[in-house]
Amino acid sequence: MNFTVWILIFALLEISYLLYRSFKRRFSQTPLFRVFVSMVSYVLIALAIMVLLTWYSFY
């Protein structure tokens, strides 16, 4: 694993955590918030796996 890949993964985790905190403060009353957060987290995990797979196939 390259050092820049670790920096990118850490930045993605940090950004998703900050977004989660801000959304939780705003939309904690609505029941759709849980569905939205789970959808966004699944999409972020899938994107991270795809980026890692393409990085391994190219380098």
C-alpha positions as CSV (number, residue, x, y, z in Angstrom):
1,M,0.0,0.0,0.0
2,N,1.3,3.4,-0.9
3,F,1.4,6.3,1.5
4,T,-0.9,8.5,-0.6
5,V,-3.6,5.7,-0.7
6,W,-3.6,5.8,3.2
7,I,-3.9,9.6,3.1
8,L,-6.9,9.3,0.7
9,I,-8.6,6.7,2.8
10,F,-8.1,8.7,5.9
11,A,-9.5,11.8,4.2
12,L,-12.6,9.9,3.0
13,L,-13.3,8.6,6.5
14,E,-12.8,12.0,8.0
15,I,-15.1,13.7,5.5
16,S,-17.8,11.0,5.9
17,Y,-17.7,11.3,9.7
18,L,-18.0,15.1,9.6
19,L,-20.9,14.9,7.1
20,Y,-22.6,12.3,9.4
21,R,-22.2,14.5,12.4
22,S,-23.7,17.6,10.6
23,F,-26.6,15.5,9.2
24,K,-27.3,14.0,12.5
25,R,-27.6,17.4,14.1
26,R,-30.0,18.5,11.4
27,F,-32.2,15.5,10.6
28,S,-32.2,13.5,13.8
29,Q,-36.0,13.8,14.1
30,T,-36.9,12.2,10.8
31,P,-37.1,8.4,10.5
32,L,-35.8,8.6,6.9
33,F,-32.4,9.7,8.3
34,R,-31.4,6.2,9.2
35,V,-32.2,4.9,5.7
36,F,-30.3,7.8,4.2
37,V,-27.2,7.3,6.3
38,S,-27.1,3.6,5.7
39,M,-27.4,4.2,1.9
40,V,-24.6,6.8,1.9
41,S,-22.4,4.5,4.0
42,Y,-22.9,1.6,1.7
43,V,-22.2,3.8,-1.4
44,L,-19.0,5.1,0.3
45,I,-17.8,1.6,1.2
46,A,-18.5,0.4,-2.4
47,L,-16.6,3.3,-3.8
48,A,-13.6,2.7,-1.6
49,I,-13.5,-1.0,-2.6
50,M,-13.7,-0.1,-6.3
51,V,-10.9,2.5,-5.9
52,L,-8.7,0.0,-4.1
53,L,-9.4,-2.7,-6.8
54,T,-8.6,-0.4,-9.7
55,W,-5.4,0.8,-7.9
56,Y,-4.3,-2.8,-7.4
57,S,-5.0,-3.7,-11.0
58,F,-3.1,-0.7,-12.4
59,Y,-0.1,-0.6,-10.0
